[in-house]
Amino acid sequence: MKLPEKYELEMRRLLEGDYSLYEECLKEPRHFGLRVNELKISPESFRELVSFELEPVPWVGNGFYYKEEDKPALHPFYHAGLFYIQEPSAMLPASVLPVNEGDSVLDLCAAPGGKSTELGVKLNGKGLLISNDISASRAKALLKNIELFGISNAGIISENPYAILQKSDIKFDKILIDAPCSGEGMFRKDSKLRAAWEQNGPDFYSKIQKEIVGYAADLLKPGGMMVYSTCTFNELENEGTLISLLSSRDDMELVDIPKEYGFYPGRTLTEDQKKYHMERAVRVYPFALKGEGHFVSLLKKKGESVPGAFSSGTSRAQKLSDEFAEFKSRLGIPLSDDRIRVSDGKVYLLPEREFAGASRKIRYLRNGLLLGEEKKKRFEPSQALAMALKACEFDNVISLPADDLRVERYLKGETLNFEPGEINAKDGFVLFCVSGFPLGWGKLSGNVMKNKYLPGWRKA
């Protein structure tokens, strides 16, 4: 692998005697990983369910290595949201952040959603997840992954971090920053990043990172915790960014991450910077474990945690159509009328904790769970609702095994036919499932099911 000359010199200085190990590992194939969605299935049950070979990722309880030739992203279980394809080292930042059910959590640079989906799993439908990406187009991919995972308590926004700070007085319990970076740790995975590095290297990203971390610290509650991570090796972007933060404010401190599984400690750059305890951070090198390069740090804001500007929601119930009320009665999940909102005919379930004082200022792509759309004399349930349900939570279900060819046809948007007596479902909306896990909606008439799978999600 041909490396940029300036980068190679820097890595030789950084790694010293370990550089030869790094050089050799770049000749080896990359590792492939997936992370199981524990909102839908346990890791143990998932291993029993699938046919492809899996090996546990040691630093997360729900992560697995898989073989490239198995191509799990083509399997129907991917479309049922049972797992997320994620580079093994990239699973570390979200696992390090100690999220509790009921927390208010901000993922500041969230697209495409690998870390946000894990944060949503940790919240388990309680509290609030705000997933932000400054790019509106990338935020759309983020929204799809949040919906695919069945996360109902998320707000998807597209804002500059400074704008979030200026447009609201919100403070969060937990914040994750997987910062834009020069991508040195991914050179083996993506060769295009080497050329991009020569255009925009560490100096370019360091300025951005320092701004983002400063805004994030202001958005964090006293007593709150924050992860700062990158997928690069450069000291300027990693320890340098943290030192810039810690030297400018005494209310933030690093928390130790155990040095297990082949993790290296963060680096102390100068003698007078020992007081910042960079060794509490973690450096992940691809020659030391089965994964790509990362830097991960955990910070705490000093002080006692106090209630923030999040409310528990309002008590204003809206007038809902008879058609929605009838559909709601068929669901096996509680939907509080006080949390249901209708906007332009679309019906939403708001999170149990609202982004108080910000909802009319912040640029939202989605606030809460889209339940569906009220149309003339009917209610059309959404794809997002289907993904947030379990098969037992709707009164009309068709489930086919993963190897039934009609599952693939459903994912392509085709109408499905059934033999007389083959299914035990009544006419009308049906929750269509693969091996008991929802894929989307259909509308049954006799033995024919019209396809209601979201057009934008259909396979080519």
C-alpha positions as CSV (number, residue, x, y, z in Angstrom):
1,M,0.0,0.0,0.0
2,K,1.5,3.3,-1.1
3,L,1.2,5.9,1.7
4,P,1.6,9.7,1.5
5,E,5.2,10.4,2.2
6,K,4.5,13.0,4.9
7,Y,2.1,10.6,6.6
8,E,4.6,7.8,6.6
9,L,7.2,9.9,8.2
10,E,4.8,11.0,10.9
11,M,3.7,7.4,11.6
12,R,7.3,6.2,11.9
13,R,7.8,8.9,14.5
14,L,4.6,8.0,16.3
15,L,5.0,4.3,16.4
16,E,8.7,4.0,16.6
17,G,9.5,0.2,16.9
18,D,5.9,-0.7,16.2
19,Y,6.0,0.8,12.7
20,S,7.0,-2.4,11.0
21,L,4.0,-4.1,12.6
22,Y,1.7,-1.4,11.2
23,E,3.4,-1.6,7.7
24,E,2.8,-5.4,7.7
25,C,-0.9,-5.2,8.8
26,L,-1.7,-2.9,5.8
27,K,-1.0,-5.9,3.6
28,E,-3.6,-8.0,5.3
29,P,-7.3,-8.0,4.5
30,R,-9.6,-5.8,6.6
31,H,-12.1,-7.2,9.1
32,F,-15.8,-7.1,8.7
33,G,-18.3,-6.6,11.5
34,L,-22.0,-6.3,12.4
35,R,-23.7,-5.2,15.6
36,V,-26.9,-6.9,16.7
37,N,-30.0,-4.7,17.4
38,E,-30.9,-5.7,21.0
39,L,-34.2,-3.9,20.7
40,K,-35.3,-6.7,18.5
41,I,-33.2,-9.8,19.3
42,S,-30.5,-10.9,21.8
43,P,-27.0,-11.7,20.4
44,E,-27.4,-15.3,21.5
45,S,-30.7,-15.7,19.6
46,F,-29.3,-14.0,16.6
47,R,-26.4,-16.4,16.4
48,E,-28.8,-19.3,16.5
49,L,-31.1,-17.8,13.9
50,V,-28.5,-17.0,11.1
51,S,-26.6,-19.4,8.9
52,F,-23.5,-17.3,8.4
53,E,-20.4,-17.8,10.5
54,L,-19.9,-15.3,13.4
55,E,-17.1,-14.6,15.8
56,P,-17.6,-12.2,18.8
57,V,-16.0,-8.8,18.8
58,P,-14.4,-8.8,22.3
59,W,-14.9,-5.2,23.3
60,V,-18.7,-5.1,22.8
61,G,-21.3,-7.7,23.8
62,N,-23.4,-7.4,20.7
63,G,-20.7,-7.2,18.0
64,F,-19.5,-9.9,15.7
65,Y,-17.0,-10.5,12.9
66,Y,-18.4,-12.0,9.8
67,K,-16.8,-13.4,6.6
68,E,-17.0,-11.0,3.6
69,E,-18.4,-13.8,1.3
70,D,-21.5,-14.2,3.6
71,K,-22.7,-10.7,2.6
72,P,-25.2,-10.3,5.5
73,A,-26.4,-7.0,4.2
74,L,-28.2,-8.9,1.4
75,H,-30.1,-11.0,3.9
76,P,-33.8,-10.2,4.8
77,F,-32.8,-9.9,8.4
78,Y,-30.8,-6.8,7.6
79,H,-34.0,-5.3,6.2
80,A,-35.8,-6.3,9.3
81,G,-33.3,-4.2,11.3
82,L,-31.8,-7.0,13.3
83,F,-28.3,-5.7,12.8
84,Y,-26.1,-2.9,11.5
85,I,-23.0,-3.4,9.4
86,Q,-20.2,-1.6,11.3
87,E,-16.4,-1.8,11.3
88,P,-15.4,-3.5,14.6
89,S,-13.3,-0.7,16.0
90,A,-16.1,1.8,15.3
91,M,-18.3,-0.1,17.8
92,L,-16.2,1.2,20.6
93,P,-17.2,4.9,21.0
94,A,-20.9,4.2,21.6
95,S,-20.1,1.3,23.9
96,V,-17.9,3.4,26.1
97,L,-20.5,6.1,26.7
98,P,-22.5,5.1,29.8
99,V,-26.0,5.8,28.7
100,N,-28.9,5.0,31.1
101,E,-32.6,4.6,30.2
102,G,-34.2,8.0,30.5
103,D,-31.1,10.0,29.6
104,S,-31.1,12.9,27.2
105,V,-28.4,12.0,24.7
106,L,-26.9,14.0,21.8
107,D,-25.0,12.4,18.9
108,L,-23.5,15.5,17.4
109,C,-22.0,14.1,14.1
110,A,-24.3,11.2,13.7
111,A,-24.6,10.2,10.0
112,P,-25.0,7.5,8.8
113,G,-26.1,6.3,12.2
114,G,-24.0,3.4,13.4
115,K,-23.3,5.0,16.8
116,S,-26.8,6.6,17.1
117,T,-28.5,3.3,16.6
118,E,-26.5,1.8,19.5
119,L,-27.3,4.8,21.7
120,G,-31.0,4.4,20.9
121,V,-30.7,0.7,21.8
122,K,-29.2,1.7,25.2
123,L,-32.1,4.1,25.9
124,N,-34.6,1.3,25.2
125,G,-37.4,3.7,24.2
126,K,-37.0,5.9,27.3
127,G,-35.7,9.5,27.5
128,L,-34.6,11.2,24.3
129,L,-32.0,10.8,21.6
130,I,-31.1,13.8,19.4
131,S,-29.1,12.7,16.3
132,N,-27.6,15.5,14.4
133,D,-25.7,15.9,11.2
134,I,-24.8,19.2,9.6
135,S,-25.4,17.7,6.1
136,A,-29.1,17.4,5.3
137,S,-28.5,14.7,2.7
138,R,-26.5,12.6,5.2
139,A,-29.1,13.2,7.8
140,K,-31.7,11.5,5.5
141,A,-29.5,8.3,5.6
142,L,-29.3,8.7,9.4
143,L,-33.1,8.9,9.6
144,K,-33.5,5.7,7.6
145,N,-31.2,3.8,9.9
146,I,-32.9,5.1,13.1
147,E,-36.3,4.0,11.6
148,L,-34.9,0.6,10.5
149,F,-33.7,-0.1,14.0
150,G,-37.2,0.7,15.4
151,I,-36.1,3.6,17.6
152,S,-39.1,5.6,18.6
153,N,-37.7,8.3,20.9
154,A,-35.4,10.1,18.5
155,G,-35.2,13.5,17.0
156,I,-33.3,13.8,13.8
157,I,-31.9,17.3,13.2
158,S,-29.5,19.0,10.7
159,E,-27.7,21.8,12.4
160,N,-24.3,23.4,12.9
161,P,-23.3,22.5,16.5
162,Y,-23.0,26.3,17.2
163,A,-26.6,26.7,16.1
164,I,-27.9,24.1,18.5
165,L,-26.2,26.0,21.3
166,Q,-27.6,29.3,20.2
167,K,-31.1,28.2,19.4
168,S,-31.9,26.5,22.7
169,D,-30.9,26.4,26.3
170,I,-30.8,22.6,26.3
171,K,-28.3,20.6,28.3
172,F,-27.7,16.9,27.7
173,D,-26.9,14.0,30.1
174,K,-24.6,12.3,27.5
175,I,-23.0,13.5,24.3
176,L,-21.1,11.5,21.6
177,I,-18.8,13.2,19.1
178,D,-17.4,11.0,16.4
179,A,-15.7,14.0,14.8
180,P,-14.9,14.6,11.2
181,C,-11.2,13.7,10.8
182,S,-8.4,13.0,8.3
183,G,-9.3,9.3,8.4
184,E,-5.8,7.8,8.8
185,G,-7.2,4.8,10.7
186,M,-9.2,3.8,7.6
187,F,-6.5,3.8,5.0
188,R,-6.6,0.0,4.7
189,K,-10.4,0.0,4.5
190,D,-10.8,2.8,1.9
191,S,-8.0,3.7,-0.4
192,K,-9.7,7.0,-1.5
193,L,-9.0,8.4,2.0
194,R,-5.3,8.5,1.2
195,A,-5.8,10.9,-1.6
196,A,-8.3,12.9,0.5
197,W,-5.7,13.2,3.3
198,E,-3.3,15.0,0.9
199,Q,-6.0,17.5,0.2
200,N,-7.3,18.0,3.7
201,G,-5.0,16.7,6.4
202,P,-4.8,17.0,10.2
203,D,-4.4,20.8,10.2
204,F,-7.6,21.3,8.3
205,Y,-9.7,19.0,10.6
206,S,-8.1,20.1,13.9
207,K,-9.7,23.5,13.7
208,I,-13.1,22.0,13.1
209,Q,-12.7,19.5,15.9
210,K,-11.7,22.1,18.5
211,E,-14.8,24.1,17.7
212,I,-17.1,21.1,17.9
213,V,-15.7,19.9,21.2
214,G,-16.0,23.3,22.7
215,Y,-19.7,23.6,21.7
216,A,-20.4,20.1,23.0
217,A,-18.9,20.9,26.4
218,D,-21.3,23.8,26.6
219,L,-24.2,21.6,25.7
220,L,-23.3,19.0,28.4
221,K,-24.9,19.1,31.9
222,P,-22.8,19.3,35.0
223,G,-22.1,15.7,35.9
224,G,-22.7,14.6,32.3
225,M,-20.4,12.4,30.2
226,M,-19.1,12.9,26.7
227,V,-17.2,10.7,24.3
228,Y,-14.8,12.3,21.8
229,S,-13.6,9.9,19.1
230,T,-11.9,9.9,15.7
231,C,-10.8,7.3,13.2
232,T,-7.3,8.9,12.8
233,F,-3.9,8.6,14.5
234,N,-2.7,12.1,14.4
235,E,-1.9,13.7,17.7
236,L,-3.0,17.1,16.6
237,E,-6.5,15.8,16.0
238,N,-6.7,13.5,19.0
239,E,-4.7,14.5,22.1
240,G,-4.2,18.0,20.7
241,T,-8.0,18.6,20.5
242,L,-8.5,17.3,24.1
243,I,-5.7,19.4,25.5
244,S,-7.1,22.5,23.8
245,L,-10.4,21.8,25.5
246,L,-9.0,20.9,28.9
247,S,-6.6,23.8,29.0
248,S,-9.3,26.3,28.3
249,R,-11.8,25.1,31.0
250,D,-11.3,23.5,34.3
251,D,-14.8,21.9,34.5
252,M,-13.9,19.0,32.2
253,E,-11.7,16.0,32.9
254,L,-10.8,12.7,31.3
255,V,-12.1,9.4,32.6
256,D,-10.0,6.3,32.3
257,I,-10.9,3.7,29.7
258,P,-9.5,0.3,30.6
259,K,-6.6,-0.8,28.4
260,E,-7.8,-4.2,27.3
261,Y,-8.0,-6.2,24.1
262,G,-4.8,-4.6,22.7
263,F,-5.8,-1.0,23.3
264,Y,-2.9,1.5,23.6
265,P,-3.1,4.5,26.0
266,G,-3.3,8.1,24.7
267,R,0.0,9.9,24.4
268,T,1.4,12.6,26.6
269,L,2.8,15.2,24.3
270,T,4.9,17.3,26.6
271,E,6.0,17.2,30.3
272,D,3.8,20.1,31.3
273,Q,0.7,18.3,29.8
274,K,0.9,15.3,32.1
275,K,-1.7,17.0,34.3
276,Y,-4.3,16.3,31.5
277,H,-3.9,12.5,31.8
278,M,-4.0,11.7,28.1
279,E,-3.1,8.1,29.1
280,R,-6.8,7.7,30.1
281,A,-7.8,7.8,26.5
282,V,-7.5,4.8,24.1
283,R,-5.6,4.4,20.8
284,V,-6.7,1.5,18.6
285,Y,-4.1,0.3,16.1
286,P,-4.9,-2.3,13.4
287,F,-1.8,-4.3,14.1
288,A,-2.8,-4.8,17.8
289,L,-6.3,-6.2,17.2
290,K,-8.8,-7.2,14.6
291,G,-10.1,-3.8,13.5
292,E,-9.1,-0.5,12.0
293,G,-7.6,2.6,13.6
294,H,-9.5,4.7,16.2
295,F,-9.0,7.1,19.0
296,V,-11.6,7.1,21.8
297,S,-11.8,9.3,25.0
298,L,-14.4,9.7,27.7
299,L,-14.8,13.0,29.5
300,K,-16.9,14.1,32.5
301,K,-18.2,17.6,33.3
302,K,-17.6,18.3,36.9
303,G,-20.4,19.2,39.2
304,E,-23.7,17.6,40.2
305,S,-26.3,16.6,37.7
306,V,-29.3,18.8,37.7
307,P,-32.6,18.6,35.7
308,G,-32.2,20.2,32.3
309,A,-34.5,22.0,30.0
310,F,-36.2,18.8,28.9
311,S,-39.8,18.5,29.8
312,S,-41.8,15.4,30.2
313,G,-44.1,16.4,27.4
314,T,-47.2,18.5,27.3
315,S,-50.7,17.5,28.2
316,R,-52.4,18.9,25.1
317,A,-54.3,16.1,23.4
318,Q,-55.2,16.7,19.7
319,K,-58.4,15.8,17.9
320,L,-57.7,12.5,16.2
321,S,-59.7,10.9,13.4
322,D,-62.0,7.9,13.9
323,E,-59.9,6.0,11.4
324,F,-56.7,6.5,13.4
325,A,-58.5,5.6,16.6
326,E,-59.7,2.4,15.1
327,F,-56.2,1.5,13.8
328,K,-54.7,2.4,17.2
329,S,-57.0,0.0,18.9
330,R,-55.4,-2.8,16.9
331,L,-51.9,-2.1,18.3
332,G,-50.6,-4.0,21.3
333,I,-48.5,-1.0,22.5
334,P,-49.6,1.9,24.6
335,L,-49.9,5.2,22.7
336,S,-50.6,8.1,25.0
337,D,-52.9,10.7,23.3
338,D,-51.0,13.4,25.1
339,R,-47.9,12.5,23.0
340,I,-49.6,12.2,19.6
341,R,-49.3,15.2,17.3
342,V,-50.8,15.7,13.8
343,S,-49.1,17.9,11.3
344,D,-50.2,18.2,7.6
345,G,-52.1,15.0,8.0
346,K,-49.1,13.0,9.4
347,V,-49.4,11.5,12.8
348,Y,-46.4,11.4,15.1
349,L,-45.7,10.0,18.5
350,L,-43.4,12.4,20.3
351,P,-40.6,11.2,22.6
352,E,-41.5,11.1,26.3
353,R,-39.1,13.9,26.9
354,E,-39.4,16.9,24.5
355,F,-36.6,19.1,23.2
356,A,-38.2,21.9,25.1
357,G,-37.8,25.5,23.8
358,A,-36.1,24.3,20.6
359,S,-38.7,22.5,18.4
360,R,-39.7,25.5,16.4
361,K,-36.2,26.8,15.9
362,I,-34.1,23.7,15.2
363,R,-34.2,22.2,11.7
364,Y,-35.9,18.8,12.2
365,L,-36.1,16.0,9.7
366,R,-38.2,14.0,12.2
367,N,-39.3,14.4,15.8
368,G,-40.3,11.1,17.4
369,L,-42.0,8.2,15.6
370,L,-44.0,8.7,12.4
371,L,-47.1,6.6,13.0
372,G,-48.7,7.2,9.6
373,E,-50.9,9.5,7.5
374,E,-54.5,10.4,7.8
375,K,-56.1,10.4,4.4
376,K,-59.7,10.8,3.3
377,K,-61.7,8.2,5.3
378,R,-58.6,6.0,6.0
379,F,-55.4,5.9,7.9
380,E,-52.2,4.6,6.3
381,P,-49.6,3.3,8.8
382,S,-45.9,4.2,8.2
383,Q,-42.9,2.0,7.5
384,A,-41.3,3.5,10.6
385,L,-44.2,2.2,12.7
386,A,-43.9,-1.3,11.2
387,M,-40.2,-1.4,12.2
388,A,-40.9,-0.2,15.8
389,L,-43.4,-3.0,16.3
390,K,-43.0,-6.7,17.3
391,A,-45.1,-9.2,15.5
392,C,-47.2,-9.8,18.6
393,E,-48.1,-6.1,18.8
394,F,-50.5,-6.1,15.8
395,D,-53.6,-8.1,15.4
396,N,-53.1,-9.1,11.7
397,V,-49.8,-10.7,10.8
398,I,-48.3,-12.8,7.9
399,S,-44.8,-14.3,8.6
400,L,-42.7,-16.3,6.1
401,P,-39.4,-18.0,6.6
402,A,-36.3,-16.2,5.3
403,D,-35.8,-18.7,2.4
404,D,-39.3,-18.2,1.0
405,L,-38.9,-16.4,-2.4
406,R,-41.8,-14.2,-1.6
407,V,-39.8,-12.4,1.1
408,E,-37.4,-11.2,-1.6
409,R,-40.3,-10.3,-3.9
410,Y,-41.8,-8.3,-1.0
411,L,-38.6,-6.3,-0.6
412,K,-38.7,-5.5,-4.3
413,G,-42.3,-4.1,-3.9
414,E,-44.1,-6.9,-5.7
415,T,-47.7,-8.1,-5.0
416,L,-47.7,-11.5,-3.2
417,N,-50.1,-14.4,-3.7
418,F,-51.0,-17.1,-1.2
419,E,-52.6,-20.5,-1.6
420,P,-56.1,-21.0,-0.1
421,G,-55.8,-21.8,3.6
422,E,-52.0,-21.0,3.6
423,I,-52.3,-18.0,5.9
424,N,-54.4,-17.1,8.9
425,A,-55.0,-13.4,8.3
426,K,-58.0,-11.2,7.6
427,D,-58.5,-8.7,4.9
428,G,-57.0,-5.2,5.4
429,F,-53.7,-4.0,6.7
430,V,-51.2,-6.8,7.5
431,L,-47.9,-6.6,9.3
432,F,-45.6,-8.6,7.0
433,C,-42.8,-10.4,8.7
434,V,-39.8,-12.6,8.0
435,S,-39.3,-15.4,10.6
436,G,-41.4,-13.4,13.0
437,F,-39.6,-10.0,12.5
438,P,-41.6,-7.1,10.8
439,L,-40.5,-5.9,7.4
440,G,-43.4,-3.6,6.6
441,W,-47.0,-3.4,5.7
442,G,-49.2,-5.1,3.2
443,K,-52.9,-4.9,2.4
444,L,-54.7,-8.3,2.1
445,S,-57.7,-9.0,-0.1
446,G,-58.5,-12.7,-0.2
447,N,-55.3,-14.5,-1.0
448,V,-53.6,-11.5,-2.6
449,M,-51.5,-9.0,-0.6
450,K,-50.9,-5.6,-2.1
451,N,-47.4,-4.4,-1.3
452,K,-47.1,-1.4,1.1
453,Y,-43.3,-1.6,1.6
454,L,-41.9,2.0,1.5
455,P,-40.9,2.7,-2.2
456,G,-37.6,4.4,-1.1
457,W,-36.5,1.3,0.7
458,R,-37.2,-1.3,-2.0
459,K,-34.5,-3.4,-3.5
460,A,-33.6,-2.9,-7.1
